[in-house]
Amino acid sequence: MLVLRDGDVLGLLSSLSREEAQRLLSRLHDVLREFSQSKAAGPEERTIHQPERETIATRLGNTSLFMPSSITTSTGVKVVTISSGGLKGSINVFAPAGELLGVLNAEEVTAFRTSLAVMIAYVRYPHPKTKVVVFGAGRQAEWHVQLALLLGDVRQVTVVNRSSARRMERLFEQLRKRYPRTEFRLLLKTGAGPDYDTQLRSRLADSEVIFCCTPATTPHFPHSYLDRKSRFISLIGSYKPSMQEVDKDTLLSGDCIYVDTKEGCLVEAGELIKANVSADQLVEIGELHDDSLLRPNGNLVFKCVGMGIMDLVIARELLAMAKEKELGLRVDDF
Ligand SMILES: NC(=O)c1ccc[n+]([C@@H]2O[C@H](COP(=O)([O-])OP(=O)(O)OC[C@H]3O[C@@H](n4cnc5c(N)ncnc54)[C@H](OP(=O)(O)O)[C@@H]3O)[C@@H](O)[C@H]2O)c1
């Protein structure tokens, strides 16, 4: 049994090569394809089991999420608690007969697997992806930036955040060394004064890719800030009816909305609920059978609410990588 602490997980993920990231992306996509196919299968043939998550909100103001899942060759459970101190928790991975294979710190894995799911749609977007605007400066935003650089040809990154730069300036310093031809900019609402809106408008007008990575309850910009040029737009922040990162016109600015799970997005994603979106407007990325490019009519919009199977498959891959690289804490007599 292997224990991967936050530092072990970060060590593995931050040194990923493009090929390793592409391999993880393919593994994640394969599991999402199995998930979409599994829905039509009877209980006997089903290979993916993704029950609803359980939530406990305590009187101390902490919310714990329990996310069980099985991909048949592994079974797992992620338990995370969201408190005023952020998100903390672990992912337990079991062999089919129940042997505990590993325990991983969940923080970095959660941000990485969500961003990687976004990249499944991003790498299939056929138009230029050189100018990126990211809303949010938390862990999700950090991984969106890193993976977009690793898997694309990004020349300009603008991170837009409400208050502070968080860890983004430190990340930019590292990324400038690795990607010297890319320009990195921060736009902070606090401190920018009346100029904020002008700068935001200009960055959005230039953008080809917009990643939204916040728990916002009001849209980051009105649809009128975008011209008719096609863009890639992803939304990973909302998980309650009261939450939304973009307005209805932006949400519906493509010929469909790509999602990780139709059922999950219809009940959890505030943008979709407010816009009265129905299942026939959604396409699961698991329904994309081959690796060909998508041909969006308008913007390519992707919404992800996340599932335990995404944590499980990435956790399993990380355990295999850690074993190979002799990382982590080995416990032989568990
Ligand atoms: N789809 C999925 O599978 C999935 C998985 C995990 C997390 N998430 C969601 O993704 C979002 C970001 O997660 P994270 O781990 O990166 O969080 P995080 O590290 O706490 O960062 C949150 C970011 O959002 C900004 N923000 C917070 N409230 C905002 C508001 N009302 N309006 C605008 N910006 C706001 C924060 O700005 P300040 O610096 O100004 O506070 C910060 O930049 C959260 O909503 C989280 O629940 C989604």
The ligand as an ORCA input file, in Angstrom:
! r2SCAN-3c Opt
* xyz 0 1
  N     -16.070     20.750    -11.606
  C     -15.368     20.079    -10.730
  O     -15.185     18.873    -10.814
  C     -14.719     20.808     -9.598
  C     -13.803     20.158     -8.764
  C     -13.233     20.878     -7.724
  C     -13.546     22.218     -7.528
  N     -14.466     22.801     -8.361
  C     -14.872     24.199     -8.187
  O     -13.964     25.018     -8.898
  C     -13.924     26.308     -8.290
  C     -12.488     26.706     -8.020
  O     -11.889     25.732     -7.194
  P     -10.425     25.969     -6.567
  O     -10.043     24.688     -5.927
  O      -9.531     26.588     -7.568
  O     -10.795     27.030     -5.444
  P      -9.866     28.039     -4.703
  O      -8.438     27.571     -4.707
  O     -10.535     28.348     -3.419
  O      -9.946     29.370     -5.644
  C     -11.170     29.999     -5.851
  C     -10.975     31.148     -6.823
  O     -12.261     31.684     -7.140
  C     -12.314     33.063     -6.796
  N     -13.648     33.377     -6.287
  C     -14.223     32.924     -5.150
  N     -15.482     33.372     -5.060
  C     -15.697     34.165     -6.135
  C     -16.801     34.928     -6.581
  N     -17.930     34.965     -5.901
  N     -16.685     35.621     -7.730
  C     -15.526     35.570     -8.432
  N     -14.440     34.858     -8.064
  C     -14.522     34.161     -6.924
  C     -11.259     33.243     -5.732
  O     -10.891     34.591     -5.722
  P     -10.227     35.315     -4.431
  O      -8.765     35.030     -4.511
  O     -10.571     36.743     -4.677
  O     -10.893     34.747     -3.226
  C     -10.172     32.299     -6.245
  O      -9.443     32.875     -7.277
  C     -14.799     26.195     -7.042
  O     -16.089     26.643     -7.337
  C     -14.832     24.705     -6.770
  O     -15.962     24.296     -6.054
  C     -15.027     22.140     -9.394
*
